[in-house]
Amino acid sequence: MAGITRNGSGLRKKISKVLRQKFPDARVSLDQPGERVSGMMVWKGFEGLEQLDRQDRVWKVLRAKLSRDEQLRIAAILTMTPLER
């Protein structure tokens, strides 16, 4: 299937690039100890937003830019403001 990233490093890089493009100045830190990617995103733009709204924004971008298979390989991405870090 075209567009599916199979190796972990490639998927981590792709997720990071997608998030940084949509969320300017975000700090994205991702890890992949096994098959699934997880990590954290710190962005000033999350200030004043509930956690659910932050996740909705992040997943809207991920759903638009990643294949279904790639999306299923994401375990969790925590969303925080710089003050919460």
C-alpha positions in Angstrom: 0.0 0.0 0.0 1.4 3.4 -0.9 1.9 5.9 1.8 2.1 3.5 4.7 5.2 3.8 6.8 6.3 0.5 8.1 9.4 1.2 10.1 9.1 3.0 13.4 11.6 5.8 12.7 9.8 6.7 9.6 6.4 6.8 11.3 7.7 8.9 14.2 9.3 11.3 11.8 6.1 11.5 9.7 3.9 12.2 12.8 6.3 14.8 14.1 6.4 16.6 10.8 2.6 16.6 10.4 2.1 17.9 13.9 4.8 20.6 13.6 3.3 21.8 10.3 -0.1 22.3 11.8 1.0 23.5 15.3 3.7 26.1 14.8 6.4 26.1 17.5 5.1 22.9 19.1 7.6 20.7 20.8 6.9 17.1 19.8 8.7 14.2 21.5 7.8 10.7 20.3 9.1 7.3 21.2 8.5 3.8 19.9 9.6 1.0 22.3 7.7 -1.6 20.2 5.3 -1.4 17.3 3.3 1.6 18.7 4.3 5.2 18.9 3.6 7.4 21.9 4.8 10.7 23.2 4.0 14.2 24.1 3.3 17.5 22.4 3.8 20.8 24.2 2.2 23.8 22.5 1.3 27.3 23.7 -1.9 27.2 21.6 -3.4 24.6 23.9 -3.7 27.2 26.7 -7.4 27.6 27.7 -8.5 24.4 26.0 -9.8 21.3 27.7 -7.8 18.1 27.2 -10.6 16.7 25.0 -10.5 19.7 22.7 -6.7 19.4 22.4 -7.0 15.7 21.5 -9.7 16.5 19.0 -7.4 19.0 17.3 -4.5 16.7 17.2 -6.4 13.7 15.9 -8.2 15.8 13.2 -4.8 16.5 11.8 -3.5 12.9 12.2 -6.6 11.4 10.6 -6.2 13.8 7.6 -2.6 13.0 7.0 -2.0 9.4 8.1 -3.3 6.2 6.7 -5.7 4.1 8.9 -2.9 1.6 9.6 -0.5 4.4 10.7 -3.2 5.9 12.9 -3.7 2.5 14.6 0.0 2.4 15.5 -0.3 5.5 17.7 -0.8 4.5 21.4 -1.1 8.0 22.8 0.1 11.6 22.4 -0.2 13.7 25.5 -1.1 17.3 24.9 0.3 20.0 27.3 0.9 23.7 27.5 4.4 25.0 28.3 3.2 25.8 31.9 1.9 22.3 32.4 5.2 20.8 31.3 
